[in-house]
Amino acid sequence: MPKKVKPTENGKEEGPVPSKQVKVEAVGGASTLNFDSPGSLFKSLISPIKTETFFKEFWEKKPLLIQRDDPALATYYQSLFRLADLKSLCSQGLYYGRDVNVCRSVSGKKKVLNKDGKVHFLQLRKDFDQKRATIQFHQPQRFKDELWRVQEKLECYFGSLVGSNVYITPAGSQGLPPHYDDVEPGDLLYFPRGTIHQADTPPGLAHSTHVTISTYQNNSWGDFLLDTISGLVFDTAKEDVELRSGIPRQLLMQVETSGVATRLSSFLRTLADRLEGTKELLSSDMKKDFVIHRLPPYYVGDGTELSTPGGVLPRLHSTVRLQFRDHIILTVGPDQNRSDEAQEKMVYIYHSLKNRRHTHMMGNEETESHGLRFPFSHVDALKQIWNSSAISVKDLKLTTDEEKENLVLSLWTECLVQVL
């Protein structure tokens, strides 16, 4: 989002006066987006383009530039991240490489100007002003609440991780090597994955700031096939003795294994036939990976409602409903506590209510899963809860009243259901 240079009395240009802002969150810039639901947020983000038109004509097909002469939207976009925000962020302990990159495009190649260790704002501003370097800030949603709010809703909408980066480029400079589009404050530019592009800041502007938001990495049909094939083999091998028979002696020691292609082709046809009549696929990693790495629900305050169950304890005659539905997944998989041939299916519930916002999309940061596991006999009762706007505990499809109460009590303890 370009920022105009302020002319001085003698006609010369000077950069913007450094902000005295201390807090990371910018004041003003009330949201013009609709956060009522994930769908409404996306609809308002690409307005006036219709959602159906976007996915039919542009999604994964071609770039789209949405130009909007909307001062309110421009002000809101400019509030998402400012150069002045970096001053307070640096005081929180940012590091080169992990959080910030400083770079320039020299002769069409990226030149990294990072220092070692912690980022100091005065040095960062010096490189920005004197070396005309672009500042790249990784995953600003870790610190900027409004970006957290936007990206959390987009993760719900796409069912995929959503990351972001901020690029701040001085006037007359280019950050990363190439594209060309005049983008004004409040505009939105969509690129399909793999589109080559670069950003320039024209002379006459103090600097430009743009936020890139990306999603759908490792979310292809190929990824999904790799994820589900192991579960399909697991189920089929229980009934097909041929899949459980040993491979030829010394097969793993051979350089060429073309002789087994016919046998593998036969197995794949068997799997394909079974797949045709399968209603549920066992997800190996994709579902779990998504939910344990995504943002927690956006909240204002201390987030107590995400970690401490509220209201009355659920009982047999209680009516309950699922809450934070977009942040919970139900998946079926082999019992992870057993590795023998008698391994049985279990139902796993994973949620992101306790995820750490400050490690979102940071790669090597340690993450842990949060959730519950139940015997496979509980799957129908859990689906009842998932598919109902509200349900009486006594109507759950379980054998005993004790099982019904224990199931909803476990979900309530994790803040996944509320008692009406």
N, C-alpha and C positions, 0 to 999 in steps of 0.2 A: 504494500500500500504506500504509494509515493507520498512524501511529505514536502510541501512547498518550502523553498528557501526564503528567508525573511530579508528583504532589502534594507540596507542601512541608510542613514541620511545622506552619506556621501556617494550613494549609488552603488557601492560595493555589496557583495553578497556575503552573508555570514550564516553559519549553521544554526540550528535551533538551540535555544537556551537550554542547558541541562535542567532536567526536571528535579524539583525538590521532593518528589514523591518518595516515600519510604516504603510503603506497603507494596507488595507485588501486584495486588489487584488494582487495576486502574479504576478511577472514579468515573461515573457517567457511562455513556454508551449503553443505555438500556437495550435489552435484547429485542430484536425485531423478528426473531425466529420463533417458531411454534413448538414448544416442548411438551405439549399435551401427550404425545405418544411418539415412539420411534418413527412411525410412518409420517406423522405430521411434521416432525423435525426435518426429515429428508425432503418432503414436499416443499417446505418453506425455503430450504437451502438451495434448491435448484429452480425455484420460481423465477419466471413464469413458465418454464418448461414443465410439461406434464410428466408425472412419474412414468406412465406407460410409454410415452414417447421417448423418454430418456433410455429406458432399458431396451426398447425395440430398435432404436436407431443409433444410439451412441455407446451404450455400455459394452466395453471390450471391442468396440469397432472403430470409432474415430473420435478425435478431440472435439470439445464443445466449449465455446467461450460465451458466457452469459454476461452481457453488459447491462448494468442497471444504474440509471441516473437517480439514485435514491440516497439523499444526504443522511437520513437516519441509519440506513444500513451501512453506509460508508463509515459513519462515526462508530457504530458497533464493531465492525471489522477492525478498525484502527485501535479499539480498546482491548482486543484480544491479546496483543503483545506489542510492547514498545521498547525502543532502545533503552530508555531509562529504567525499565524493569531489570535489566541485567545488573545494575549497580547493587540493588538489594539482593538479587539472587547470588551474586558472587560472594556476598558476605555469609551465605549459607553453606559454602564449601563446594564450589564447582571445580571440576578437573578437566584439563585438556584431553581430548580424545573421547572420554566417556560422556561428558556433557556438552562440550563446546569444541568446535573446529574453527580455525581461522585460516582462510585460504583465498587464493586469487587464481584467475585464469590467465596464464602466461603462454602466448603463442599456441592457444588452443588446448593447453594441458593444465591440469589442476596442480597448483603448487601449495602445499600445506605449510603454514607458518606457525604451527603450534609451538608453544613453550613446553617445559616439563612441569608436572605437578599441578598445583592449584592455580585457578584463574584469578588474577587480580584485575579489577575493573579498570584502573588507570592504565595498565599495560594493554588491556583489550581495546580501550578507547584510542590509545596511541596508535596501535596497529590499524585500527579502523580509519582514523583521520589521516595518518601520515603515509601508510602503505596502501591505502585504498582497498583494504582487505574486506572480504565478506565474512560475516560472523554467522556460523551455523550452530543453532542451539537444538540439541536433541530432546525430543519428547517433552515439550513444555507443559503438557497436560499434567505432569507430575507436580507442578507448582501453580499453574494458572487455573483457577476454579472454573472459569467459563469454558475453557477448552476441555477440561474434564467433563463438564456437563454436556458439551456437544459430542465428544467422542464416545462417552458412555452410551448415549442414545444411538449413535451410529453402530456401535458394536451390537446392540440389541437388534437393530434393523437388518444388518447384514449377516449376523450370526458368525462374525469373523473379527479377529483382532483389528483394531484401528490405531495406527500410529501417526505421529506428526513431527514435523521439523519446522523451525523458523529460520528464515534467511534474511539477513539485514545487509544490504549492499550500498556502499557510498555512491555519490553522484559520479557519473562518467566512468563507472567501473562495472566489471562483470565478475560474477561469483564463480560459477562452475561451467566447464565446457560442455551442442549449440541448439534455437527456435526464434521466432519473433512474433510478438503480439503486444499491442498497447493495452495494458490492463490498468484500469482506473480503480480507485478506492470503491469497495462495494461489489466489484466484479468477481465472478467465479470462473475458473478455468479447469476443465476436466481433461485428463489425459488417460487413455487406456494404458495398461501396463506395457512397458517397453518403448513408449514414445520418447524419442530423443528431444531434449529441450535445454534451454539455458535462459538465464535472466540477466538483463542489463538495466542499469539505472541511468536514464538520460541526463545530460547536463541540465542544470537549472533546478534540480531537486536536491535537497539536503541528503536524503537517502531513501531507499525503498525497503519496505518490510513485507514479506509475504509468508503465509503459513501454508505448508503442504500437508495434506491429510491423505493417508494411504490405507488401503485395505485389500483383502483377498489374496494375500501372499500365502503360498502353500495351501491353496483352497480350490484346486482343480479336480476334475474327474479322475485324473491319474492319481492324485493324492488320496482321494476318497477310496479308490479301488485298492490301493496298497493298504489302506487302513482297515478295510472290511474283509479282505480276502482271508486273513488269518482266522477270523471268527467263522467264516464260511467253511474253511477247511476243518476247523475244530468240530463244528456240528456234523459235517458230512462223515468225518473219520469215525465218529461214534457208531455209524450204521454201515459203513463200507469197509470191509475187512482188507480190501486191496490197498486202501490208503494207509493202513496200519502195518502193512508188510514191509520188510526191510529192503533197502536199496541194494543194487548189485555190489558184490564184494569189490573193494578197492576203487569204487566210483569216485570218491573224493580225491584219490591220488592221480587220477587220469588228467592229461592235458586237454584232450578233446572228449566231450560228452555228448556228441551229436546222436549217438545210438539210443539215448534215452528220450529223445524229443517225441517220438511216437507215443511212448508211455505217458509222458507228461501231457501231451495233447488230449489223450483219452481222459486223463484225470480232469483237465480243464473243461472238457465237454460235460463230464459228470457234474462238476460244480455249477456250470451254466444252467444245466437242467434243473438242479436243485434251487438255484437262485430264482428261476421263473416263478416258483410257488412259495417263495419266502416273503413274509410280511415284515419281519424284523431282521435287521442286520446287526451283527455284533461289532460295535465300533471299538477298535483297539486303542487308539491314542488321540484321534483328532478332537473328539468331544471333550475329553478330559483336558487336553492341552489348551484348548480354547478357554475353558472356564477357569482354569487355575492361573492363566496369564492375563486375563482381561481386567478391565477396571471394575472396582466395586461400584455399587449404585451411588449416584450423585446425592449428596445430602448437605444440608446446612446445619451447623452445630457440631456436636461431638459424635454423632452417628451411633448413639446408644441403641437405637431401634434395630441396628444391624447385628448387634452382639448380645443383647439382653432380651429374652422373651418377655412380652408384656401381656397384661390381661390375666384372665383366669386360666387355670389348668384345664386342658381338654379332658372330658369324661365321655362315657359311653353314649350319653344322650345329648352331647354337645353337637353343634353344627360348626364345621370348620371350612376354611377356604385357603387356597394357596396364595402366598404373597411373594413379591419379588419374582414373579413367574419368569421374566426375561433373563434372570440371573441364575437359573437352576436348570440342570439337565438331568435326565433319567436315562441310564444306559444299562444294558445287560452284557455281562462278560463272564469269563471263567473265574472261578474262585481264586483270587490272587494269593491266598494263604496256603494253597495246595498245588503241588506240581505232579502228582501221580496220575495214573490213567483214569482214576475214579473222580477226577476233577469235575465239579458240578458248576452250573450257572449260578450267578448271584446278580442281584439288582444293586446298582450303585447310583447314589444321588450325590452329585457334585454341585457346589454353589460358589459364587464369588463375593458373598457378603463380607467376608473377612480378608479379602485380598488387599494387598498393600499398594496404594496408589503410587507411592514414590518409587516403586520398582517396575512400574508398567513399561513394557517393551524395552527393557534395559538388558536383554540378552543373558549375560552370565550371572545376573543377580539370582540368588536362591529363591525358589518359590515352593510353597507347600499346598497340598490339596486339602480342601475342607468339604466334609460331607458325611454320608452315612452309607452303610451296606445292609442289605436285607436278603433273606432267603428268596429264591426264585418264586416260592409260593405266594409272596406278597406282591407280585408284579401287577395282578389285576386290581387289587385294592389301591395301589399307587396310581394306576392309570385312571381310576375313578376320581381320585383327588385332582389329578392333572387336568382331566377333561370336564370337570364340573365347576360352575361358578361358586357353588357351595354344596356341601354334602354332610349328612348326618353320620356320625361315627358308627352308629349301630348298623348302618346300611352297607358298610364296607364288606367286600367279598373275602372274608377270612373265617376260619373255622370257629374260633372261640372269641368271646368278648374281651378276654385278656389280650389276645393278639391285636385286636382292633385298637384298644386303648394304648397299648405299648407303641404301636406304629405312629399314631398321631402325636403321642407324647414325645417321641424321638424327633419328629419333624418340628414340633412346637419349640423344643429345647434349642434347635438350630435356627429358630426364627423364620422357619419356612412356611408355617401355617399360622393363622390367627383364629381365635374362637369368636364366633359371632353372637 
